[in-house]
Amino acid sequence: MEAEKRKALSSYLRDIRDPHRRQGRIYPLASMLTMLTLAAVNGESTLRGIRRAALGTNPRPAQWAESPPQYGTLWNVMAGVELRQVEEAVRRWLKDSLGEAISVDAKSLRRSAVSCLR
């Protein structure tokens, strides 16, 4: 697939329904899921590590204003979103981008959120 026809991961993640009330939404769900997914792919295994990595991101996405989402916000996203939907979105993105499917394990993403509380 030609580079100009490739879609960003966040465009696939936009299809996932945000389970949180509109009133409390500050960061777009797709932006937070993209950050969580890419940090996990790059070896971060805890939400604290993912947030630390995001603090070093330059340039920051415009939706983040001054700083990336706080730890509690990331925890709420991981606790509320249906990870099978994230897995399917990432799988579709990889297939469309690379032309092949790669296995994605949503259970390891879910466990990484829980392990940071222990």
C-alpha positions in Angstrom: 0.0 0.0 0.0 1.3 3.4 -0.9 2.3 5.7 2.0 -0.2 8.4 1.1 -3.1 5.9 1.2 -2.2 4.6 4.7 -4.4 5.7 7.6 -3.1 6.6 11.0 -3.8 4.2 13.9 -5.9 6.8 15.6 -8.3 6.8 12.7 -9.0 3.1 13.3 -9.4 3.7 17.0 -12.0 6.5 16.5 -14.6 3.8 15.8 -14.4 2.6 19.4 -17.2 3.9 21.6 -16.1 6.0 24.6 -17.9 4.5 27.7 -17.4 7.7 29.7 -19.9 10.6 30.0 -19.4 13.5 27.6 -19.3 16.0 30.5 -16.0 14.7 31.8 -14.2 14.1 28.5 -11.1 16.2 28.1 -8.9 14.0 25.9 -10.2 12.2 22.8 -10.4 8.5 23.4 -8.6 7.7 20.1 -5.7 9.9 21.1 -5.4 8.1 24.5 -5.7 4.6 23.0 -3.1 5.5 20.4 -0.7 6.6 23.1 -1.4 3.5 25.2 -0.9 1.2 22.3 2.3 2.7 20.9 3.9 2.9 24.3 3.0 -0.8 25.0 4.5 -1.8 21.6 7.7 0.1 22.6 8.1 -1.9 25.8 6.2 0.1 28.4 4.4 -2.3 30.7 2.7 -0.1 33.2 0.5 3.0 33.1 3.0 5.0 35.0 5.7 4.1 32.5 3.3 4.9 29.6 2.6 8.3 31.0 6.3 9.0 31.6 7.0 8.1 28.0 4.2 10.4 26.9 5.7 13.3 28.9 8.8 12.9 26.7 6.8 13.0 23.5 7.7 15.9 21.3 5.7 17.5 19.7 2.7 16.6 21.8 -0.7 16.1 20.1 -2.7 19.3 20.0 -5.5 17.6 21.9 -3.2 17.3 25.0 -2.8 21.0 25.5 -0.1 21.3 28.2 0.4 17.7 29.2 -0.7 14.1 28.5 -3.6 12.6 30.4 -3.0 11.9 34.1 -2.6 8.4 35.5 -6.2 8.2 36.8 -7.5 9.2 33.4 -5.5 6.4 31.7 -6.6 4.0 34.4 -10.3 4.9 33.8 -9.8 4.4 30.0 -8.3 1.0 30.4 -10.9 -0.1 32.9 -13.9 1.2 30.8 -13.0 0.4 27.2 -13.7 -2.9 25.6 -10.2 -4.2 24.8 -11.4 -6.6 22.2 -12.5 -3.6 20.1 -9.0 -2.1 20.5 -7.4 -5.4 19.5 -9.6 -5.6 16.4 -8.8 -1.9 15.5 -5.1 -2.5 15.8 -5.3 -5.7 13.9 -7.2 -4.0 11.0 -4.6 -1.1 11.0 -1.7 -3.5 10.8 -3.3 -5.6 8.1 -4.1 -2.5 6.0 -0.7 -1.0 6.6 1.5 -4.1 6.3 -0.7 -6.3 4.2 -0.6 -9.1 6.8 -2.3 -9.8 10.1 -0.3 -9.8 13.3 -1.5 -11.3 16.6 -2.4 -8.8 19.2 -3.2 -10.0 22.8 -5.7 -7.8 24.6 -5.2 -9.7 27.8 -1.7 -8.5 28.2 -2.8 -4.9 27.7 -5.5 -5.4 30.4 -3.1 -7.0 32.8 -0.5 -4.2 32.4 -3.1 -1.8 33.8 -3.8 -4.0 36.8 -0.1 -4.8 37.5 0.7 -1.1 38.2 -1.6 -1.1 41.2 0.2 -4.0 43.0 
